[in-house]
């Protein structure tokens, strides 16, 4: 499907929290067993999702899809100013790396 709407720059998932819970009900159920209520399921100790992943009870591709969609949703929920601030910080980091490479002859 092609959508051509003047003024629209991007299309993304906004506010998909309840949709994530429905589409990934197995991960949602596991997340209730995490040690921390605000667990990101990426590197926290006591994360039931990571424990299930390591034990082979959760397929890795399903876990990666969940994390990818959750990150995209969080980014799309950020305000315009928050996105600009994040992009500006990334740009500064890239410039710093490029300057360092140039300085060291890499």
N, CA, C and O atoms as a MOPAC input file, in Angstrom:
PM7 MOZYME 1SCF
protein

 N      0.84800 1    -1.16500 1     0.00000 1
 C      0.00000 1     0.00000 1     0.00000 1
 C      0.89700 1     1.23300 1     0.00000 1
 O      1.89100 1     1.27600 1     0.72400 1
 N      0.56300 1     2.20600 1    -0.78500 1
 C      1.30000 1     3.45700 1    -0.83800 1
 C      0.39500 1     4.55900 1    -0.30600 1
 O     -0.76200 1     4.67700 1    -0.70900 1
 N      0.93200 1     5.35700 1     0.59700 1
 C      0.20300 1     6.48600 1     1.16300 1
 C      0.95000 1     7.74900 1     0.76700 1
 O      2.12500 1     7.90600 1     1.09700 1
 N      0.28100 1     8.64400 1     0.06800 1
 C      0.89100 1     9.90000 1    -0.34200 1
 C      0.09000 1    11.04000 1     0.28000 1
 O     -0.93700 1    11.46400 1    -0.25100 1
 N      0.58300 1    11.52100 1     1.41300 1
 C     -0.10800 1    12.58600 1     2.12400 1
 C      0.83400 1    13.77100 1     2.25600 1
 O      1.85600 1    13.66300 1     2.93400 1
 N      0.52000 1    14.90600 1     1.62400 1
 C      1.38800 1    16.07700 1     1.73600 1
 C      1.61600 1    16.47100 1     3.19400 1
 O      0.68100 1    16.54500 1     3.99100 1
 N      2.86600 1    16.71800 1     3.51500 1
 C      3.21000 1    17.14300 1     4.87000 1
 C      3.54900 1    16.00400 1     5.80600 1
 O      4.10500 1    16.24900 1     6.87600 1
 N      3.23900 1    14.77400 1     5.45000 1
 C      3.55300 1    13.63600 1     6.31100 1
 C      4.95500 1    13.15900 1     5.97500 1
 O      5.24200 1    12.81100 1     4.82900 1
 N      5.82300 1    13.14300 1     6.96900 1
 C      7.20900 1    12.76700 1     6.74500 1
 C      7.50700 1    11.31700 1     7.09600 1
 O      8.37500 1    10.69600 1     6.48200 1
 N      6.81100 1    10.78500 1     8.05400 1
 C      7.10400 1     9.42000 1     8.46500 1
 C      5.85500 1     8.74100 1     8.99800 1
 O      4.88300 1     9.38600 1     9.39000 1
 N      5.91400 1     7.44900 1     8.99900 1
 C      4.82400 1     6.63000 1     9.49400 1
 C      5.43500 1     5.64700 1    10.47600 1
 O      6.41300 1     4.97600 1    10.14400 1
 N      4.89200 1     5.54800 1    11.65700 1
 C      5.47100 1     4.65800 1    12.65500 1
 C      4.42800 1     4.19100 1    13.64200 1
 O      3.26100 1     4.57700 1    13.57500 1
 N      4.87300 1     3.35100 1    14.56100 1
 C      4.00800 1     2.83000 1    15.61300 1
 C      4.01600 1     3.80500 1    16.77800 1
 O      5.06600 1     4.08600 1    17.35500 1
 N      2.84800 1     4.31700 1    17.12100 1
 C      2.73800 1     5.22900 1    18.25400 1
 C      1.80700 1     4.61300 1    19.28300 1
 O      0.68900 1     4.21000 1    18.96000 1
 N      2.27000 1     4.54400 1    20.51600 1
 C      1.43700 1     4.03300 1    21.59900 1
 C      0.99000 1     2.59900 1    21.38300 1
 O     -0.20100 1     2.29500 1    21.44800 1
 N      1.94500 1     1.72300 1    21.12800 1
 C      1.58900 1     0.33500 1    20.86300 1
 C      1.75700 1    -0.55700 1    22.09500 1
 O      1.85200 1    -1.77800 1    21.97800 1
 N      1.79200 1     0.05900 1    23.26300 1
 C      2.01000 1    -0.70500 1    24.50100 1
 C      1.00400 1    -1.84600 1    24.65600 1
 O      1.39900 1    -2.98000 1    24.92900 1
 N     -0.26900 1    -1.56500 1    24.48800 1
 C     -1.27100 1    -2.63000 1    24.64600 1
 C     -1.17600 1    -3.63800 1    23.50300 1
 O     -1.42900 1    -4.82600 1    23.70300 1
 N     -0.81400 1    -3.17200 1    22.30900 1
 C     -0.63200 1    -4.07300 1    21.17900 1
 C      0.54900 1    -4.99400 1    21.38400 1
 O      0.50800 1    -6.16100 1    20.99400 1
 N      1.61100 1    -4.47400 1    21.99900 1
 C      2.77800 1    -5.30600 1    22.30200 1
 C      2.40300 1    -6.41500 1    23.27800 1
 O      2.81200 1    -7.56500 1    23.12200 1
 N      1.62100 1    -6.05000 1    24.27800 1
 C      1.20900 1    -7.04600 1    25.27300 1
 C      0.38200 1    -8.14000 1    24.62700 1
 O      0.50500 1    -9.30600 1    24.99900 1
 N     -0.46100 1    -7.78500 1    23.66300 1
 C     -1.29300 1    -8.77800 1    22.99500 1
 C     -0.50600 1    -9.63200 1    22.01500 1
 O     -0.68600 1   -10.84900 1    21.95900 1
 N      0.36800 1    -8.99400 1    21.24100 1
 C      1.14700 1    -9.72000 1    20.23500 1
 C      2.24000 1   -10.57600 1    20.85600 1
 O      2.61300 1   -11.61500 1    20.31100 1
 N      2.74700 1   -10.13700 1    21.99100 1
 C      3.80900 1   -10.86600 1    22.68500 1
 C      3.32400 1   -11.25800 1    24.07900 1
 O      3.96900 1   -10.95400 1    25.08300 1
 N      2.18000 1   -11.93600 1    24.12300 1
 C      1.58700 1   -12.28800 1    25.41700 1
 C      2.48900 1   -13.19400 1    26.24200 1
 O      2.46000 1   -13.13900 1    27.47200 1
 N      3.29900 1   -14.03600 1    25.57500 1
 C      4.22200 1   -14.90100 1    26.30500 1
 C      5.30100 1   -14.07300 1    27.01400 1
 O      5.65800 1   -14.36000 1    28.15600 1
 N      5.81200 1   -13.05200 1    26.33500 1
 C      6.83200 1   -12.18900 1    26.93600 1
 C      6.19500 1   -11.32100 1    28.02000 1
 O      6.81400 1   -11.06000 1    29.05100 1
 N      4.96500 1   -10.87600 1    27.79000 1
 C      4.24700 1   -10.09700 1    28.80300 1
 C      4.06400 1   -10.91800 1    30.07800 1
 O      4.24500 1   -10.40300 1    31.18200 1
 N      3.70800 1   -12.18500 1    29.92900 1
 C      3.53000 1   -13.05300 1    31.10400 1
 C      4.85400 1   -13.24700 1    31.84000 1
 O      4.90000 1   -13.21400 1    33.07000 1
 N      5.92700 1   -13.44900 1    31.08000 1
 C      7.24200 1   -13.60500 1    31.70700 1
 C      7.66300 1   -12.33000 1    32.42700 1
 O      8.25500 1   -12.38800 1    33.50400 1
 N      7.35800 1   -11.17900 1    31.83200 1
 C      7.80700 1    -9.90000 1    32.40500 1
 C      7.19100 1    -9.63900 1    33.78100 1
 O      7.74500 1    -8.87400 1    34.57100 1
 N      6.06500 1   -10.25800 1    34.06900 1
 C      5.44300 1   -10.09300 1    35.39900 1
 C      6.26700 1   -10.76000 1    36.49000 1
 O      6.08800 1   -10.47900 1    37.67500 1
 N      7.18200 1   -11.65800 1    36.07700 1
 C      8.03600 1   -12.36300 1    37.03100 1
 C      9.39700 1   -11.69200 1    37.20100 1
 O     10.22000 1   -12.16200 1    37.98600 1
 N      9.64400 1   -10.59600 1    36.47300 1
 C     10.92300 1    -9.89200 1    36.58400 1
 C     11.07100 1    -9.27300 1    37.96600 1
 O     10.07900 1    -8.92000 1    38.60400 1
 N     12.28900 1    -9.14500 1    38.41800 1
 C     12.57300 1    -8.56300 1    39.72700 1
 C     12.12400 1    -7.10300 1    39.78900 1
 O     11.59600 1    -6.64900 1    40.80400 1
 N     12.34200 1    -6.37100 1    38.68500 1
 C     12.02400 1    -4.95100 1    38.65700 1
 C     10.80300 1    -4.68300 1    37.79100 1
 O     10.65700 1    -5.24700 1    36.70700 1
 N      9.93000 1    -3.81700 1    38.28500 1
 C      8.69000 1    -3.48400 1    37.57000 1
 C      8.96700 1    -2.81000 1    36.23200 1
 O      8.23800 1    -3.02800 1    35.26400 1
 N     10.02400 1    -1.98600 1    36.17000 1
 C     10.34800 1    -1.25200 1    34.94100 1
 C     11.47900 1    -1.92100 1    34.14400 1
 O     12.25300 1    -1.23400 1    33.47800 1
 N     11.57500 1    -3.22300 1    34.20900 1
 C     12.62200 1    -3.99800 1    33.53700 1
 C     12.56100 1    -3.77000 1    32.01900 1
 O     11.48800 1    -3.81400 1    31.41800 1
 N     13.71300 1    -3.52900 1    31.42200 1
 C     13.76900 1    -3.31800 1    29.96800 1
 C     13.99800 1    -4.62800 1    29.21400 1
 O     13.91400 1    -4.66300 1    27.98700 1
 N     14.28400 1    -5.68500 1    29.93800 1
 C     14.51800 1    -7.02200 1    29.37300 1
 C     15.74700 1    -7.04200 1    28.46300 1
 O     15.80600 1    -7.79200 1    27.48800 1
 N     16.72700 1    -6.20100 1    28.80400 1
 C     17.94200 1    -6.14700 1    27.99100 1
 C     19.16400 1    -6.61000 1    28.78300 1
 O     19.95300 1    -7.41200 1    28.28500 1
 N     19.32900 1    -6.10700 1    30.02000 1
 C     20.52800 1    -6.49000 1    30.77200 1
 C     20.34900 1    -6.51000 1    32.29100 1
 O     21.33700 1    -6.59800 1    33.02000 1
 N     19.13400 1    -6.43000 1    32.77300 1
 C     18.90800 1    -6.39200 1    34.22100 1
 C     19.05700 1    -7.78500 1    34.84600 1
 O     18.69300 1    -8.80700 1    34.26400 1
 N     19.60900 1    -7.76700 1    36.05700 1
 C     19.66400 1    -9.00100 1    36.83700 1
 C     18.23700 1    -9.30600 1    37.31200 1
 O     17.49600 1    -8.38800 1    37.66500 1
 N     17.85700 1   -10.55100 1    37.32300 1
 C     16.53100 1   -10.92300 1    37.77600 1
 C     15.45800 1   -10.78400 1    36.71000 1
 O     14.26800 1   -10.78200 1    37.02600 1
 N     15.86200 1   -10.66800 1    35.45500 1
 C     14.89600 1   -10.54000 1    34.35900 1
 C     14.41400 1   -11.93100 1    33.94400 1
 O     15.20700 1   -12.76600 1    33.50800 1
 N     13.12900 1   -12.17000 1    34.07900 1
 C     12.54500 1   -13.47000 1    33.73300 1
 C     12.55800 1   -13.70800 1    32.22700 1
 O     12.65100 1   -14.85300 1    31.78400 1
 N     12.46800 1   -12.65000 1    31.44200 1
 C     12.48700 1   -12.77700 1    29.97900 1
 C     13.86100 1   -13.25300 1    29.53000 1
 O     13.96700 1   -14.17300 1    28.71900 1
 N     14.92000 1   -12.62700 1    30.05600 1
 C     16.28000 1   -13.04400 1    29.69900 1
 C     16.57600 1   -14.46000 1    30.18800 1
 O     17.27300 1   -15.22000 1    29.51500 1
 N     16.04900 1   -14.81000 1    31.35000 1
 C     16.24300 1   -16.16600 1    31.87200 1
 C     15.57900 1   -17.19200 1    30.94500 1
 O     16.15000 1   -18.25100 1    30.68500 1
 N     14.38000 1   -16.88400 1    30.45000 1
 C     13.68700 1   -17.78300 1    29.53100 1
 C     14.43200 1   -17.87900 1    28.20100 1
 O     14.48200 1   -18.94300 1    27.58400 1
 N     15.00100 1   -16.77500 1    27.77100 1
 C     15.78400 1   -16.75500 1    26.53500 1
 C     17.01600 1   -17.64500 1    26.67400 1
 O     17.30800 1   -18.45400 1    25.79400 1
 N     17.72900 1   -17.49100 1    27.77600 1
 C     18.93100 1   -18.29200 1    28.02900 1
 C     18.61500 1   -19.77800 1    28.19400 1
 O     19.41700 1   -20.63200 1    27.81400 1
 N     17.45500 1   -20.08300 1    28.75600 1
 C     17.06100 1   -21.48200 1    28.97500 1
 C     16.47800 1   -22.12200 1    27.71500 1
 O     16.21800 1   -23.32500 1    27.69100 1
 N     16.27400 1   -21.32200 1    26.67400 1
 C     15.72100 1   -21.86600 1    25.42900 1
 C     14.20500 1   -21.96100 1    25.41900 1
 O     13.63200 1   -22.55700 1    24.50700 1
 N     13.54600 1   -21.38500 1    26.41200 1
 C     12.08200 1   -21.40400 1    26.45600 1
 C     11.46300 1   -20.28000 1    25.62900 1
 O     10.25700 1   -20.28000 1    25.38100 1
 N     12.29500 1   -19.31800 1    25.20200 1
 C     11.84500 1   -18.18800 1    24.39200 1
 C     12.74300 1   -18.11400 1    23.15400 1
 O     13.95400 1   -17.94200 1    23.28500 1
 N     12.16600 1   -18.24200 1    21.95600 1
 C     12.98000 1   -18.18100 1    20.73300 1
 C     13.66800 1   -16.82100 1    20.58300 1
 O     13.06300 1   -15.77800 1    20.83100 1
 N     14.92800 1   -16.84900 1    20.17700 1
 C     15.71700 1   -15.62400 1    20.07000 1
 C     15.13900 1   -14.64200 1    19.05300 1
 O     15.15500 1   -13.43400 1    19.28600 1
 N     14.63100 1   -15.14300 1    17.93400 1
 C     14.07500 1   -14.23500 1    16.93000 1
 C     12.82300 1   -13.53300 1    17.45100 1
 O     12.58400 1   -12.37100 1    17.12200 1
 N     12.03100 1   -14.22100 1    18.25200 1
 C     10.84300 1   -13.59500 1    18.84600 1
 C     11.25600 1   -12.50500 1    19.84000 1
 O     10.66600 1   -11.42500 1    19.87200 1
 N     12.26600 1   -12.79800 1    20.64100 1
 C     12.79000 1   -11.81800 1    21.59800 1
 C     13.31400 1   -10.58200 1    20.86300 1
 O     13.00200 1    -9.45400 1    21.24400 1
 N     14.11000 1   -10.79300 1    19.81000 1
 C     14.66200 1    -9.65700 1    19.04600 1
 C     13.55300 1    -8.81100 1    18.43800 1
 O     13.64300 1    -7.58400 1    18.45200 1
 N     12.50800 1    -9.44100 1    17.90400 1
 C     11.37300 1    -8.69400 1    17.34500 1
 C     10.69200 1    -7.84800 1    18.41500 1
 O     10.34700 1    -6.69000 1    18.17800 1
 N     10.50200 1    -8.43400 1    19.58500 1
 C      9.87800 1    -7.70500 1    20.69400 1
 C     10.69700 1    -6.47200 1    21.06100 1
 O     10.14800 1    -5.37700 1    21.18500 1
 N     12.00500 1    -6.64100 1    21.23400 1
 C     12.87900 1    -5.53000 1    21.61700 1
 C     12.87300 1    -4.45300 1    20.53600 1
 O     12.80300 1    -3.26400 1    20.85000 1
 N     12.94500 1    -4.85000 1    19.27700 1
 C     12.96700 1    -3.89600 1    18.16500 1
 C     11.68400 1    -3.05300 1    18.14400 1
 O     11.74200 1    -1.82900 1    18.02400 1
 N     10.54300 1    -3.70900 1    18.25900 1
 C      9.26400 1    -2.99200 1    18.21300 1
 C      9.09300 1    -2.10900 1    19.45300 1
 O      8.56800 1    -0.99900 1    19.35500 1
 N      9.52900 1    -2.59100 1    20.60800 1
 C      9.42100 1    -1.79400 1    21.83800 1
 C     10.28500 1    -0.53300 1    21.73200 1
 O      9.85100 1     0.54500 1    22.14000 1
 N     11.50900 1    -0.65600 1    21.18500 1
 C     12.38200 1     0.51100 1    21.02600 1
 C     11.78200 1     1.49300 1    20.03400 1
 O     11.81000 1     2.70200 1    20.26400 1
 N     11.24100 1     0.99000 1    18.93800 1
 C     10.62300 1     1.85600 1    17.93500 1
 C      9.44300 1     2.60300 1    18.53600 1
 O      9.26100 1     3.79200 1    18.27600 1
 N      8.65200 1     1.91900 1    19.32700 1
 C      7.50100 1     2.54900 1    19.96600 1
 C      7.94100 1     3.65200 1    20.92500 1
 O      7.35200 1     4.73300 1    20.94200 1
 N      8.97800 1     3.38100 1    21.72700 1
 C      9.46800 1     4.39400 1    22.66500 1
 C      9.99400 1     5.60700 1    21.90600 1
 O      9.75600 1     6.74200 1    22.31800 1
 N     10.70700 1     5.38000 1    20.80000 1
 C     11.23700 1     6.50600 1    20.01300 1
 C     10.09800 1     7.33600 1    19.43100 1
 O     10.15000 1     8.56500 1    19.45600 1
 N      9.07700 1     6.67500 1    18.90900 1
 C      7.96800 1     7.39500 1    18.30000 1
 C      7.12800 1     8.15500 1    19.31100 1
 O      6.43400 1     9.10300 1    18.94500 1
 N      7.17700 1     7.75800 1    20.57100 1
 C      6.43600 1     8.45200 1    21.61200 1
 C      7.19200 1     9.65800 1    22.16500 1
 O      6.62800 1    10.45700 1    22.91200 1
 N      8.47700 1     9.79100 1    21.79600 1
 C      9.26400 1    10.92900 1    22.24200 1
 C      8.74100 1    12.20200 1    21.57100 1
 O      8.22500 1    12.16200 1    20.45500 1
 N      8.88000 1    13.30100 1    22.25100 1
 C      8.48200 1    14.58000 1    21.65900 1
 C      9.49600 1    14.98100 1    20.59500 1
 O     10.59400 1    14.42800 1    20.52500 1
 N      9.11800 1    15.93700 1    19.78000 1
 C     10.00700 1    16.43600 1    18.73700 1
 C     11.32100 1    16.94600 1    19.34200 1
 O     12.39700 1    16.67000 1    18.81200 1
 N     11.23100 1    17.69100 1    20.45400 1
 C     12.43100 1    18.24200 1    21.08400 1
 C     13.33400 1    17.14100 1    21.64000 1
 O     14.55800 1    17.23700 1    21.55200 1
 N     12.73400 1    16.10100 1    22.21000 1
 C     13.52900 1    14.98300 1    22.71800 1
 C     14.26800 1    14.28600 1    21.57800 1
 O     15.43100 1    13.91400 1    21.72400 1
 N     13.58900 1    14.11100 1    20.43800 1
 C     14.22900 1    13.47800 1    19.27600 1
 C     15.37900 1    14.33900 1    18.76300 1
 O     16.44800 1    13.82200 1    18.44200 1
 N     15.16100 1    15.65200 1    18.68700 1
 C     16.21400 1    16.55200 1    18.21100 1
 C     17.42600 1    16.49500 1    19.14000 1
 O     18.56600 1    16.47700 1    18.67600 1
 N     17.18200 1    16.46700 1    20.44500 1
 C     18.26400 1    16.40200 1    21.41900 1
 C     19.05500 1    15.10700 1    21.25200 1
 O     20.28500 1    15.11500 1    21.29400 1
 N     18.35300 1    14.00700 1    21.06600 1
 C     18.99700 1    12.71300 1    20.88200 1
 C     19.80500 1    12.69800 1    19.57900 1
 O     20.93500 1    12.21100 1    19.55600 1
 N     19.23400 1    13.22200 1    18.50800 1
 C     19.92400 1    13.27100 1    17.22000 1
 C     21.15700 1    14.16300 1    17.29200 1
 O     22.19100 1    13.84300 1    16.70500 1
 N     21.05500 1    15.27800 1    18.00700 1
 C     22.17800 1    16.19900 1    18.14600 1
 C     23.31800 1    15.53200 1    18.91600 1
 O     24.48300 1    15.67800 1    18.54600 1
 N     22.99400 1    14.81000 1    19.97400 1
 C     24.01200 1    14.10400 1    20.75900 1
 C     24.69800 1    13.04000 1    19.90200 1
 O     25.91100 1    12.85200 1    19.99500 1
 N     23.92400 1    12.34900 1    19.07000 1
 C     24.49600 1    11.33900 1    18.18200 1
 C     25.43300 1    11.99900 1    17.17200 1
 O     26.51700 1    11.48300 1    16.90100 1
 N     25.02200 1    13.13200 1    16.61900 1
 C     25.85900 1    13.86300 1    15.66700 1
 C     27.17600 1    14.29000 1    16.28300 1
 O     28.21800 1    14.20100 1    15.63400 1
 N     27.14800 1    14.75300 1    17.52800 1
 C     28.37100 1    15.15000 1    18.23200 1
 C     29.29300 1    13.95400 1    18.42500 1
 O     30.50900 1    14.07400 1    18.28000 1
 N     28.71200 1    12.79600 1    18.75500 1
 C     29.51200 1    11.59800 1    18.95700 1
 C     30.18600 1    11.18000 1    17.65300 1
 O     31.35900 1    10.80600 1    17.65500 1
 N     29.45400 1    11.24000 1    16.53900 1
 C     30.01500 1    10.87200 1    15.24000 1
 C     31.16300 1    11.81100 1    14.87500 1
 O     32.21400 1    11.35900 1    14.42300 1
 N     30.96600 1    13.11800 1    15.07000 1
 C     32.02000 1    14.08900 1    14.77900 1
 C     33.26000 1    13.80600 1    15.61500 1
 O     34.38200 1    13.88900 1    15.11700 1
 N     33.05800 1    13.47100 1    16.88500 1
 C     34.16900 1    13.17900 1    17.77800 1
 C     34.95600 1    11.95300 1    17.29100 1
 O     36.18700 1    11.95800 1    17.29400 1
 N     34.24800 1    10.92700 1    16.88100 1
 C     34.90200 1     9.70800 1    16.38200 1
 C     35.66700 1    10.00600 1    15.10200 1
 O     36.80500 1     9.56500 1    14.93900 1
 N     35.05100 1    10.75100 1    14.19500 1
 C     35.70300 1    11.08300 1    12.92500 1
 C     36.94400 1    11.94600 1    13.17000 1
 O     37.97000 1    11.75800 1    12.51600 1
 N     36.85500 1    12.87600 1    14.09700 1
 C     37.99500 1    13.73600 1    14.43200 1
 C     39.12400 1    12.90400 1    15.00200 1
 O     40.28800 1    13.11600 1    14.66200 1
 N     38.78900 1    11.95300 1    15.86900 1
 C     39.77500 1    11.07100 1    16.48200 1
 C     40.45500 1    10.19600 1    15.42500 1
 O     41.66900 1     9.99800 1    15.47000 1
 N     39.68300 1     9.67800 1    14.48500 1
 C     40.25200 1     8.85300 1    13.40700 1
 C     41.20700 1     9.65800 1    12.55700 1
 O     42.28300 1     9.18400 1    12.19000 1
 N     40.80900 1    10.87800 1    12.24800 1
 C     41.62200 1    11.76700 1    11.41800 1
 C     42.93900 1    12.08400 1    12.13700 1
 O     44.00900 1    12.10800 1    11.52900 1
 N     42.82700 1    12.32500 1    13.43500 1
 C     43.97900 1    12.68600 1    14.25300 1
 C     44.98800 1    11.54000 1    14.33300 1
 O     46.19600 1    11.77500 1    14.34100 1
 N     44.49500 1    10.30700 1    14.39300 1
 C     45.35500 1     9.13300 1    14.54400 1
 C     45.71000 1     8.49800 1    13.19900 1
 O     46.41800 1     7.49100 1    13.15600 1
 N     45.22300 1     9.07900 1    12.10500 1
 C     45.57900 1     8.60000 1    10.78100 1
 C     44.89500 1     7.30600 1    10.37900 1
 O     45.41800 1     6.56300 1     9.54800 1
 N     43.76200 1     7.03300 1    10.94000 1
 C     43.05500 1     5.78200 1    10.59700 1
 C     42.11500 1     5.98200 1     9.44700 1
 O     41.44200 1     5.04100 1     9.02800 1

